[in-house]
Amino acid sequence: MTPAGPRKTAAYIGALAGLGLILAACSSGADPANYPEDDIDVIVPFSAGGPTDTVTRMVAEPMSEELGVQLVVQNVDGAGGTVGAGQAATAEPDGYTVLMHHIGMSTAPALYDDLAYDPVADFKPVGLVTEVPMTIVGSPDFEPTTFEEFVSHIQENADTVTMAHAGEGSASNLCGLLLMDALGVEVTAVPYDGTGPAMGELVGGQVDFMCDQTTNTTGQIEAGKVKAYAVTTPERIEALPDLPTTAEGGQPDIEVSVWHGLYVPAETPDEVVTQLTDALQVALADQMVIDQMADLGTAPVAADQATPEAHATLLQEQIESWGDIIGAGQGG
Ligand code: MLT
């Protein structure tokens, strides 16, 4: 066989490289050129009916329209969201498994020694979605009616008061830790797999109070089913104009809101991530999504935040800052 000339060799190498790319994509099962050609599972690491589930279902519909396939919510709850995130980390990197997670993605490394995944190395960020304020709410039978009364009641009765949350590292857990730290008390914490089920127990009077996202509390507050004490943002929010801020109630350190973002397994091809990011941006510009979020006290992030780059930057920053806060809290 005549030795191949340089050009032929170059052509071979080019073809091999091309083949390599296709093989790599095929080995990950992804076919970016024809993506998506099947329904896409969206893992929500908390129970159905809760705030993260609510936000996911809001964007899933317009994203489904944009991508031409269904985004199907799969609630995989437990351990403050780490069970669902762990399942997503090991899913096939073909674009058919997406994870919706929140601030809990950045707290888990500092809280779980045996975490089954690395939030940075095992995932590719698709884009941020929204940043949800939190509210401090009480069961209808809970004695305090104002935030000031709530603070003194907690400080005087810490050993008998119960607080619901969605597991270690969840947003409701973090807010609860901030609250207890600011008030210098330790109350009995009652974990659930999500604040969806916790809300049922709160309305029923099985637990005394909870710190939870407006996407789960606004409706209950407006219906008078729970007592509302304060919102954890620097300014009051439009959806609940009569609800004072924690700062107005003399507790400025109890300030937190819950950023949410979409993720795919780390080996998912960039072309697939781009398609998901584009669909997310279309969803966040959708007037119905904007109105639904406004009714529940939040809003889509700005378009320049609904990008893999902005998402990756925030995730890294939050892992570092929560690592310091939690480390300091654990006497580190
Ligand atoms: C949920 O969807 O249940 C919440 O996001 C849980 C939490 O983090 O408090």
Residues whose N, C-alpha, C, O or C-beta is under 5 A from the ligand:
A	BS01	MLT	F46 S47 G50 P51 T52 D53 A166 S170 A171 S172 N173 D193 G194 T195 G196
